Amino acid sequence: MRRSKTILGLGALRLDAPFRALLRPGRDVLPVYHPQRAGWSIALRKGALLGLIVVVAFLYGVMAAILPPGMLVGAAAPLALLALLVVWALPDAKVAPTRALTHAFTAFVLFMILWPNYLAVSVAGLPWISMRRLVGLILTALLMICLSTSRPFRQGMVDVFRTSPWLSRLLIGFIIIQFLASIFSVSPGETIGRWVNTSFTSTAVCFTTIWLFGPGGKTVPWLVNRLAIAVFVLMVIGVFEARAQHVLWLEHIPSFLRIDDAVLSQLIQPHIRNWYRVVTTYTTPLAYGELLALTTPFVLYRMVNAKTWPIRLLWLAFDVFVFYSAVLSTARLALVGFLAAHAVFGLLWGLHRWRNARGDLIGISATMMYPAVLVALALAVLFVPALHVRVLGGGAAQASTDARSAQFHMAMPVIARRPLLGYGPGEGGGAINWRTPEGILTIDLGFVALAADVGVFGFLAYVGVILLSIIGLFRVGWRDFASPFPPEFAIVVSLTVLISTRLVLAQGDNDPLFMILFGLSLAMLYAARGRGAGNPVPGGTNAIGRSA
C-alpha cells in the first residue's frame, strides 16, 4: 500500500509520512537560505497558531453573548483594523468602483431623509443596526477601496484639498479633534461608539461629496434633484401626519425592526403646542424644520435658473409647499430659516444681477429696495401677532426661549473647565445638566453643545469651515457671469441658514447633511479653479468615473 500510486497520480502514498516529517532533524543550509527548522518545531508553531485562533474566536463568542451592545465596539476594533489592513493591501486596479460609490451616496441621501433613524434592524440578538449606519458602512467601504486601488482617485482628492489649504486644514482638523475628544472624554466607552457612528454617517459622506462634486464632475443640480425628491416625499408624509395627529407607521412596525423605549414613549405622546406638531421621520419637529430651512435656498436656486416658465412655476409651488410644511412643524427655526433664506437670496440675486446686467433696472431696483423690504419684514415680525409668536416666541413658545437663555448661562463655566477637548461627543449636554420641569436632560443650543462636546478648538474649526466656505464661495459666485444665480450662492445661503438653526438647535439628526455642505463647498471651489484653467472637468479627465 505504501508503494502504490494514487488514482490522481499525485505520487506514492506513505502512511508514515507525517511521523517522518515530525521526527526530521534540522539541518544547515547555505547562508543565503533560511535554516530549515525541525519537524517538531514546525508542528508546534502551527499548533500554537491554530490554538490562538480558537482561543480568540472563543473569547469573541463569549463577549458577543454576555456583553451589552454598547460595549461591543471595543471588541470589534481589532476586526475593523484588520479589515482596513486588507483594504490597504489591495493592489492598484485600472477600474475603481466610483459608479457604485455614486449609487451608495444617492442611497445614503435618501435613507438619511426618508428612513426614521430610530428604527433599527434587529436580527438574532445582534446589536441593532440603523439603516443610515448600514448604508454608511457600505459607502465607507467603497470609499476606502477607491482610495486604496486607484491612484487617480487619490490624486484627485489631494488636488481638491490643495485648492483651499486653510479650509481643508480646518475641516480635517475638526475631524481629528472629534477623534481625540472621543478618546479623552469623560466616558470613552460611549463616545468612541458615537465617533465610529459619525465616521460612517458623516465623515465618509463628506469625503465622498468632495470627490463626486470635484474630480467626479457631479453638479449642484444633480444633488438638488435627489434632495428635492426626498424632501417632497417627506412633506407629503407630513401632510397626512398632520391630519392623523400621530406618526403614521408607529403602530405598523414589523417584528424585525426595533425602536428604543425612550424614543417610543416620546413618539407615542404627540408633540402639541396649540396644535399638533409634525415630525415625519424625525423625533422632534425642530430637526424636521431645520431640514426644510436648509433645503429652501436650493429650491430658490432651481427656480431662478429654470429654463422655462412651467419649470419655474413648479419650483415656486415647491417653495410654497416648503413654507406650508414649516408651518405644520410649528418650529420657529423653520420659519426663521425660511425667511432668512429668502432675505439673503434676494440680496445676493439683486447684487449679482446689478453687476452682470448694467443696463437692467431690475437688479439695481431690487438692491436699492432691499433695506426697505427688510424694515417691512422686521415690522411685520414685531407687530403681526402670528408672525411674532412663530418667529420671536411668546405665549406657549416663550418657555423654550427662557430655557435656552438659562442653558447658555449654565454652559459657560462648564465649557471653561474642559476647554481643550471638551467632554466628548454627546456628553456636553450631560455636563451642562439642564433639565426640563419633567426632569428630562436636554440641550438646545447647537454651537454651545458643540463647544462642550469637542472643546473650544473644535468649535473654532467648525465655525471656521462655515465662514471660510461662505467667503470663498461668495467670491467665486461674484465672478460667475454665466448663470442668473450661481450654485455657489445657493450653498452660501444654505450655510447662512445653518448658522441660524444651530444657534437654537443641538440635535444631530442633520449632521450628515452639514458635512455634505462642507464637502460640497470645498469641491465647488476646486471646480471653479478648474473652470478658470479652461478644463471642463476639474483636475483632468473623468476617466475614473467613465471606466467604472
VOGU-3710 file (C-alpha; in Angstrom, 3 decimals, decimal comma):
1> mrrsktilgl> 0,000/0,000/0,000  2,932/2,383/0,704  4,307/1,726/-2,778  1,023/2,114/-4,626  0,272/5,174/-6,728  -2,761/7,326/-6,069  -5,557/7,366/-8,597  -4,953/11,060/-9,376  -1,277/10,462/-9,990  -0,075/12,568/-7,084
11> galrldapfr> 2,764/10,243/-6,181  3,291/7,460/-3,720  1,067/7,299/-0,650  3,131/6,930/2,538  1,169/6,397/5,743  4,191/7,155/7,902  4,973/10,467/6,146  3,564/12,680/8,957  5,637/10,842/11,559  8,780/11,074/9,435
21> allrpgrdvl> 8,234/14,813/8,983  7,705/15,251/12,721  10,940/13,387/13,618  13,021/15,009/10,844  16,054/16,790/12,388  17,126/20,306/11,471  19,987/20,802/9,041  22,290/23,554/7,981  21,919/25,222/4,588  23,807/27,852/2,616
31> pvyhpqragw> 23,932/31,324/4,250  21,613/32,858/1,642  18,820/30,488/2,718  16,900/30,343/5,995  17,737/27,369/8,215  15,225/24,558/7,914  13,505/24,021/11,244  12,974/20,652/12,825  9,669/18,919/12,142  8,504/19,116/15,766
41> sialrkgall> 9,232/22,886/15,750  7,102/23,460/12,633  4,257/21,359/14,058  4,442/23,240/17,367  4,291/26,652/15,661  1,305/25,629/13,529  -0,440/24,175/16,558  0,163/27,349/18,559  -1,260/29,480/15,749  -4,334/27,251/15,483
51> glivvvafly> -4,783/27,315/19,254  -4,546/31,117/19,298  -7,242/31,371/16,615  -9,507/29,019/18,599  -8,984/30,979/21,836  -9,625/34,352/20,179  -12,752/33,008/18,463  -13,951/31,598/21,802  -13,374/34,906/23,575  -15,201/36,836/20,858
61> gvmaailppg> -18,106/34,418/21,111  -18,272/34,853/24,886  -18,099/38,659/24,583  -20,846/38,702/21,967  -23,006/36,581/24,284  -22,536/38,385/27,626  -21,557/41,998/26,821  -24,216/44,643/26,192  -24,338/46,033/22,636  -22,792/49,342/23,716
71> mlvgaaapla> -19,561/47,596/24,775  -19,115/45,553/21,601  -17,496/48,485/19,788  -14,207/47,981/21,590  -14,261/44,260/20,859  -14,835/44,955/17,176  -11,903/47,366/16,933  -9,261/44,677/16,080  -11,545/43,290/13,379  -12,035/46,773/11,943
81> llallvvwal> -8,275/47,352/11,905  -7,786/44,009/10,159  -10,385/44,971/7,555  -8,636/48,309/6,994  -5,330/46,465/6,601  -6,864/44,187/3,972  -8,295/47,160/2,067  -4,974/48,997/2,265  -3,148/45,928/0,885  -5,375/45,730/-2,197
91> pdakvaptra> -3,363/46,159/-5,415  -3,892/49,107/-7,745  -6,578/48,479/-10,314  -7,418/50,080/-13,636  -11,081/50,471/-12,657  -12,212/51,972/-9,349  -15,808/51,356/-8,176  -16,773/55,025/-8,494  -20,148/54,224/-10,071  -21,045/52,073/-7,084
101> lthaftafvl> -19,801/54,887/-4,836  -22,172/57,305/-6,601  -25,124/54,957/-6,148  -24,230/54,455/-2,493  -24,106/58,237/-1,997  -27,574/58,609/-3,539  -28,914/55,799/-1,369  -27,421/57,402/1,716  -29,073/60,760/0,976  -32,447/59,061/0,514
111> fmilwpnyla> -32,169/56,931/3,644  -30,851/59,885/5,647  -34,078/61,786/4,975  -36,779/59,198/4,383  -35,911/56,444/6,869  -36,586/57,092/10,583  -33,193/56,948/12,246  -34,740/55,455/15,384  -35,892/52,325/13,520  -33,077/49,771/13,646
121> vsvaglpwis> -32,724/46,299/12,170  -32,542/43,594/14,842  -31,575/40,073/13,753  -30,904/37,052/16,001  -29,827/39,035/19,045  -27,159/41,013/17,218  -26,642/44,698/18,050  -29,222/46,974/16,477  -28,169/48,430/13,149  -29,789/51,586/11,838
131> mrrlvglilt> -30,276/51,855/8,097  -28,305/55,088/7,997  -25,349/53,354/9,626  -25,684/50,281/7,387  -25,695/52,309/4,157  -22,926/54,487/5,595  -20,832/51,389/6,224  -21,207/50,342/2,587  -20,354/53,876/1,475  -17,269/53,883/3,708
141> allmiclsts> -16,070/50,532/2,349  -16,446/51,693/-1,257  -14,641/54,949/-0,470  -11,741/53,094/1,141  -11,497/50,683/-1,800  -11,378/53,612/-4,242  -8,646/55,272/-2,205  -6,662/52,053/-1,936  -6,879/50,823/-5,512  -6,931/53,981/-7,653
151> rpfrqgmvdv> -4,007/56,377/-7,896  -6,049/58,937/-9,937  -8,718/58,878/-7,221  -6,158/59,664/-4,526  -4,554/62,361/-6,648  -7,934/63,947/-7,289  -8,638/64,135/-3,563  -5,230/65,688/-2,938  -5,845/68,283/-5,648  -9,144/69,276/-4,047
161> frtspwlsrl> -7,526/69,774/-0,655  -4,732/71,839/-2,182  -7,251/74,226/-3,753  -8,229/75,755/-0,391  -5,467/74,903/2,099  -6,926/76,707/5,120  -10,421/75,376/4,588  -9,010/71,864/4,176  -6,930/72,199/7,337  -9,893/73,353/9,379
171> ligfiiiqfl> -12,114/70,559/8,071  -9,530/67,824/8,670  -8,611/69,451/11,985  -12,221/69,280/13,145  -12,403/65,581/12,241  -9,166/64,881/14,142  -10,382/66,851/17,173  -13,587/64,794/17,160  -11,482/61,626/17,340  -9,280/62,942/20,153
181> asifsvspge> -12,278/64,219/22,089  -13,830/60,751/21,848  -10,750/59,071/23,308  -10,092/61,586/26,115  -13,730/62,122/27,048  -15,366/61,654/30,413  -16,958/58,435/29,132  -14,768/56,807/26,426  -16,949/53,698/26,208  -19,865/55,804/24,987
191> tigrwvntsf> -18,078/58,454/22,954  -15,891/56,063/20,937  -19,031/54,296/19,761  -20,533/57,636/18,749  -17,331/58,529/16,905  -17,467/55,274/14,953  -21,068/56,024/14,021  -20,085/59,554/12,975  -17,253/58,183/10,833  -19,701/56,022/8,862
201> tstavcftti> -22,522/58,566/8,581  -20,766/61,961/8,383  -17,025/61,765/7,741  -17,252/59,233/4,907  -20,099/61,063/3,188  -18,127/64,322/3,429  -15,103/62,867/1,632  -17,366/61,175/-0,897  -19,011/64,528/-1,613  -15,599/66,119/-2,098
211> wlfgpggktv> -14,692/63,647/-4,830  -18,099/63,371/-6,510  -18,525/67,123/-6,987  -14,833/67,771/-7,583  -12,950/65,317/-9,806  -16,125/63,236/-10,189  -17,791/66,018/-12,178  -21,194/65,959/-10,462  -23,096/69,241/-10,296  -25,261/71,021/-7,736
221> pwlvnrlaia> -28,488/70,447/-9,771  -27,716/66,717/-9,692  -27,731/66,854/-5,883  -30,708/69,204/-5,652  -32,889/66,885/-7,730  -32,297/63,975/-5,357  -32,635/66,135/-2,293  -35,885/67,653/-3,582  -37,418/64,240/-4,297  -36,688/63,027/-0,766
231> vfvlmvigvf> -37,915/66,248/0,863  -41,083/66,272/-1,261  -41,971/62,725/-0,175  -41,295/63,750/3,422  -43,543/66,796/3,160  -46,372/64,673/1,725  -45,973/62,338/4,699  -46,133/65,401/6,933  -49,481/66,485/5,468  -51,048/63,086/6,162
241> earaqhvlwl> -49,465/63,006/9,608  -50,963/66,395/10,453  -54,413/65,023/9,610  -53,897/61,785/11,549  -52,374/63,621/14,568  -49,752/60,914/15,090  -46,736/59,293/13,416  -48,192/57,201/10,601  -46,147/53,997/10,974  -45,999/53,897/14,758
251> ehipsflrid> -48,483/51,013/15,046  -47,268/49,194/11,942  -43,597/48,472/12,724  -42,616/44,902/11,628  -41,027/42,489/14,059  -37,513/42,669/12,594  -37,344/46,407/13,321  -36,751/47,721/16,821  -37,137/51,109/18,436  -35,650/52,401/21,668
261> davlsqliqp> -38,153/52,504/24,515  -37,365/56,126/25,379  -37,883/57,220/21,779  -41,059/55,149/21,543  -42,543/56,779/24,638  -41,662/60,188/23,203  -43,357/59,421/19,877  -46,468/57,935/21,472  -47,143/61,284/23,157  -47,940/63,731/20,315
271> hirnwyrvvt> -45,990/66,982/20,077  -48,634/69,635/20,648  -48,189/73,393/21,022  -51,626/74,902/20,448  -51,945/72,313/17,666  -50,195/69,139/16,522  -46,523/69,496/15,514  -45,437/67,357/12,553  -42,221/65,316/12,988  -42,304/62,901/9,969
281> tyttplayge> -39,200/60,644/10,138  -37,531/62,718/12,858  -38,043/62,561/16,602  -38,679/66,285/17,041  -40,342/68,908/14,828  -37,258/71,127/15,193  -34,996/68,736/13,264  -37,644/68,401/10,544  -37,929/72,191/10,360  -34,157/72,506/10,079
291> llalttpfvl> -34,161/70,229/7,036  -36,834/72,380/5,400  -34,882/75,559/6,094  -31,646/74,135/4,656  -33,464/72,930/1,525  -35,094/76,302/0,772  -32,012/78,001/-0,817  -31,595/75,176/-3,319  -35,276/75,363/-4,268  -34,880/79,094/-4,940
301> yrmvnaktwp> -31,719/78,375/-6,930  -33,534/75,939/-9,227  -36,488/78,298/-9,573  -34,378/81,276/-10,712  -32,252/79,179/-13,087  -35,183/77,338/-14,676  -35,144/77,454/-18,475  -38,920/77,590/-18,981  -41,805/79,172/-17,108  -43,626/75,864/-16,378
311> irllwlafdv> -40,497/74,539/-14,652  -40,109/77,834/-12,784  -43,714/77,706/-11,591  -43,168/74,109/-10,486  -40,268/75,142/-8,255  -42,302/78,106/-6,993  -45,041/75,688/-5,937  -42,373/73,584/-4,230  -41,229/76,680/-2,318  -44,800/77,355/-1,168
321> fvfysavlst> -45,110/73,717/-0,093  -41,930/74,098/1,983  -43,455/77,121/3,730  -46,673/75,222/4,422  -44,696/72,278/5,817  -42,700/74,649/8,044  -45,979/75,982/9,414  -47,172/72,424/10,094  -43,984/71,728/12,071  -44,647/74,874/14,199
331> arlalvgfla> -40,863/75,105/14,589  -39,725/78,713/14,845  -36,304/77,877/13,448  -38,020/76,534/10,314  -39,811/79,825/9,663  -36,774/81,904/10,666  -34,589/79,835/8,351  -37,163/80,088/5,569  -37,330/83,897/5,892  -33,538/84,191/6,234
341> ahavfgllwg> -33,051/82,091/3,098  -35,329/84,338/1,062  -33,799/87,514/2,511  -30,170/86,548/1,820  -31,155/85,042/-1,524  -32,844/88,305/-2,604  -29,808/90,354/-1,640  -27,343/88,131/-3,499  -29,597/87,867/-6,540  -30,024/91,652/-6,751
351> lhrwrnargd> -26,297/92,331/-6,362  -25,363/89,683/-8,927  -27,905/90,932/-11,481  -26,879/94,555/-10,925  -23,237/93,647/-11,567  -23,818/91,480/-14,631  -26,576/93,464/-16,356  -25,504/97,101/-16,245  -28,404/98,424/-18,286  -31,044/96,399/-16,433
361> ligisatmmy> -33,137/98,228/-13,818  -34,330/95,052/-12,062  -31,032/94,321/-10,333  -30,412/97,844/-9,106  -34,055/98,249/-8,068  -34,022/95,026/-6,077  -30,775/96,027/-4,388  -31,912/99,550/-3,536  -35,288/98,366/-2,265  -33,707/95,673/-0,116
371> pavlvalala> -33,334/97,829/3,048  -36,979/98,868/2,796  -38,076/95,242/2,413  -36,051/94,269/5,480  -37,610/97,054/7,508  -41,097/95,993/6,407  -40,308/92,375/7,290  -38,970/93,402/10,713  -42,089/95,479/11,415  -44,316/92,583/10,382
381> vlfvpalhvr> -42,450/90,241/12,729  -42,716/92,732/15,587  -46,350/93,772/15,241  -48,192/90,940/13,467  -49,113/88,551/16,315  -48,980/85,360/14,249  -45,528/86,149/12,859  -44,269/87,478/16,183  -45,089/84,267/18,039  -43,806/81,967/15,281
391> vlgggaaqas> -40,508/83,850/14,841  -39,632/85,532/18,144  -41,625/83,420/20,542  -44,245/84,312/23,103  -47,214/82,538/24,572  -46,654/78,779/24,600  -43,289/79,240/22,848  -41,863/81,607/25,454  -40,830/78,751/27,736  -38,364/77,424/25,156
401> tdarsaqfhm> -36,837/80,900/24,764  -36,325/81,183/28,520  -34,878/77,668/28,627  -32,242/78,494/26,006  -31,208/81,587/27,938  -30,769/79,531/31,109  -28,797/76,863/29,245  -26,375/79,450/27,869  -25,552/80,838/31,318  -25,128/77,349/32,767
411> ampviarrpl> -22,863/76,210/29,907  -20,167/78,880/30,098  -18,465/77,718/33,342  -18,869/74,080/32,249  -17,022/74,721/28,959  -14,315/76,668/30,819  -13,488/73,607/32,938  -12,531/71,496/29,873  -11,744/73,946/27,073  -9,298/71,854/25,028
421> lgygpgeggg> -11,169/68,692/24,025  -14,445/69,124/25,858  -16,368/66,298/27,464  -16,653/64,106/24,372  -19,222/63,835/21,550  -22,706/63,724/23,044  -21,507/64,289/26,618  -21,684/68,084/26,695  -25,400/68,118/27,475  -24,888/65,863/30,488
431> ainwrtpegi> -22,073/68,069/31,752  -24,253/71,182/31,490  -27,068/69,175/33,144  -30,030/71,368/32,265  -33,336/69,578/32,744  -36,905/70,326/31,812  -39,581/70,654/34,507  -40,378/66,984/33,812  -36,760/66,067/34,658  -35,640/65,309/31,077
441> ltidlgfval> -31,989/66,109/30,298  -31,701/68,290/27,197  -29,593/70,931/25,452  -30,981/73,192/22,728  -28,083/75,463/21,740  -26,160/73,812/18,915  -22,932/75,813/18,999  -22,839/75,733/22,802  -23,302/71,956/22,786  -20,551/71,654/20,159
451> aadvgvfgfl> -18,093/73,623/22,322  -18,948/71,443/25,307  -18,550/68,244/23,264  -15,254/68,876/21,427  -13,801/71,934/23,157  -13,051/75,454/22,050  -10,623/74,463/19,282  -13,142/72,069/17,742  -15,779/74,778/17,906  -13,469/77,295/16,217
461> ayvgvillsi> -12,564/74,781/13,492  -16,251/74,060/12,814  -17,225/77,726/12,661  -14,099/78,462/10,611  -15,158/75,908/7,994  -18,538/77,636/7,678  -17,145/81,172/7,466  -14,307/80,348/5,059  -16,738/78,425/2,856  -19,102/81,396/2,745
471> iglfrvgwrd> -16,306/83,833/1,874  -14,703/81,608/-0,767  -17,979/80,656/-2,434  -19,164/84,260/-2,494  -16,011/85,280/-4,337  -16,478/82,504/-6,883  -20,162/83,276/-7,402  -19,457/87,001/-7,731  -17,199/86,268/-10,733  -19,762/83,988/-12,405
481> faspfppefa> -21,335/85,722/-15,409  -22,982/82,656/-16,955  -25,937/81,828/-14,692  -28,653/84,095/-13,263  -27,906/82,755/-9,792  -24,648/80,786/-9,321  -24,774/77,483/-7,443  -22,081/78,800/-5,110  -24,547/81,444/-3,901  -27,098/78,728/-3,106
491> ivvsltvlis> -24,549/76,997/-0,855  -23,707/80,353/0,763  -27,379/80,916/1,595  -27,736/77,377/2,965  -24,668/77,805/5,188  -26,103/81,103/6,434  -29,324/79,311/7,324  -27,241/76,635/9,033  -25,800/79,272/11,360  -29,295/80,464/12,279
501> trlvlaqgdn> -30,565/76,946/13,034  -27,509/75,833/15,028  -27,927/78,812/17,320  -31,105/77,263/18,728  -30,878/73,538/17,958  -28,335/70,948/19,058  -29,995/67,777/17,766  -27,665/65,867/15,454  -30,131/64,261/13,036  -28,986/66,505/10,166
511> dplfmilfgl> -25,248/66,307/10,888  -24,573/64,260/7,712  -26,277/66,986/5,680  -23,972/69,583/7,256  -20,935/67,526/6,262  -22,324/67,220/2,734  -22,499/71,028/2,591  -18,903/71,305/3,831  -17,646/68,801/1,272  -19,708/70,469/-1,439
521> slamlyaarg> -18,172/73,855/-0,593  -14,633/72,517/-0,944  -15,490/70,703/-4,170  -17,115/73,774/-5,738  -14,031/75,881/-5,003  -11,976/73,207/-6,741  -14,385/73,121/-9,694  -14,175/76,912/-10,017  -10,398/76,702/-10,270  -10,767/74,076/-12,996
531> rgagnpvpgg> -13,124/76,327/-14,964  -10,672/79,190/-14,626  -7,949/76,982/-16,087  -10,171/76,100/-19,054  -10,701/72,484/-18,005  -14,399/71,499/-18,157  -13,822/68,660/-15,705  -11,591/69,942/-12,877  -8,450/68,035/-12,193  -8,208/66,459/-15,625
541> tnaigrsa> -10,367/63,914/-17,407  -13,097/61,984/-15,719  -11,659/58,662/-16,808  -12,199/57,062/-13,427  -15,931/57,641/-13,478  -16,280/56,518/-17,095  -14,254/53,373/-16,630  -16,244/52,427/-13,569
//
